[in-house]
């Protein structure tokens, strides 16, 4: 009886050590299609929520950056009667919030360079961080009491301080997601900005091949996933509001977190080759 108990106590640390070693293995980036497609889905999902309320794309920082340049240009624009618009418009404040928070999230993602950008433990932890950011966004917009859909660009539905915090958390989640996607170095690129994906897709010399072409097919999967994410998000938003939609997004991110545990690892030969 005691022998079986001893065996049980001895096996437990070994199993824990084995699982820790498993977490510290690198994933095979060729097998990451599922989680990365889900990342693209979440880009569309998050962007649909922010655009519906404040007309800001949390993942499209090019547009936000240009918007800030236009805000600065207004200072040099003389209106009728010599009036100069010196106000910092609410839309410009929201664009700046999204831009700064996105870059903060991406900067936090640099932690993966210390841990190992393709190690399973970082992919799990980094995606779990995105889950926490999305959950925080859901809680803050719920507490804000703001409506979910704006009727006009000049009248955003999110205007109070808590809604700005929500926008920041949403942008941070995509910033961290983007650097994780970038470091995996696949056809999905950052999983955030699809302009480059569209250009590379149109420039692909094997665009019209009937057979399987990874460089083309994965880009199509990325674009389709983002489109579906936006569609699903808006449908949910109309039914249960932005807090509920972000709650659903939190659940999806948690599923992506778990999915990294099942992505096949790199084969020993490829790992030793990359180490050299």
BELNOR-V405649 format. One record per backbone hydrogen bond with DSSP energy under -1.0 kcal/mol. NH is the residue of the N-H (numbers start at 0). CO is the residue of the C=O. If there is no record, write none. Layout:
((NH,CO) (NH,CO))
This chain:
((4,0) (5,1) (6,2) (7,3) (8,4) (9,5) (10,6) (11,7) (13,9) (14,10) (15,11) (16,12) (17,13) (18,14) (19,15) (20,16) (21,17) (22,18) (23,19) (24,21) (26,117) (27,263) (30,27) (31,28) (35,31) (36,32) (37,33) (38,34) (39,35) (40,36) (41,37) (42,38) (43,39) (44,40) (45,41) (46,42) (47,43) (48,44) (49,45) (50,46) (51,47) (53,49) (54,50) (63,59) (64,60) (65,61) (66,62) (67,63) (68,64) (69,65) (70,66) (71,67) (72,68) (73,69) (74,71) (75,72) (76,73) (78,82) (81,78) (88,86) (92,88) (93,89) (94,90) (95,91) (96,92) (97,93) (98,94) (99,95) (100,96) (101,97) (102,98) (103,99) (104,100) (105,101) (106,102) (107,103) (108,104) (109,106) (110,107) (111,108) (112,109) (114,110) (115,111) (118,115) (119,24) (120,22) (122,118) (123,119) (124,120) (125,121) (126,122) (127,123) (128,124) (129,125) (130,126) (131,127) (132,128) (133,129) (134,130) (135,131) (136,132) (137,133) (138,134) (139,135) (140,136) (141,137) (142,138) (143,139) (149,51) (154,151) (156,52) (163,159) (164,160) (165,161) (166,162) (167,163) (168,164) (169,165) (170,166) (171,167) (172,168) (173,169) (174,170) (175,171) (176,172) (177,173) (178,174) (179,175) (180,176) (181,177) (182,178) (183,179) (184,181) (188,185) (190,187) (197,193) (198,194) (199,195) (200,196) (201,197) (202,198) (206,203) (208,205) (216,212) (217,213) (219,215) (220,216) (221,217) (222,218) (223,219) (224,220) (225,221) (226,222) (227,223) (228,224) (229,225) (230,226) (231,227) (232,228) (233,229) (234,230) (235,231) (236,232) (237,233) (239,235) (240,236) (244,240) (245,241) (246,242) (247,243) (248,244) (249,245) (250,246) (251,247) (252,248) (253,249) (254,250) (255,251) (256,252) (257,253) (258,254) (259,255) (260,257) (261,258) (265,25) (270,266) (271,267) (272,268) (273,269) (274,270) (275,271))
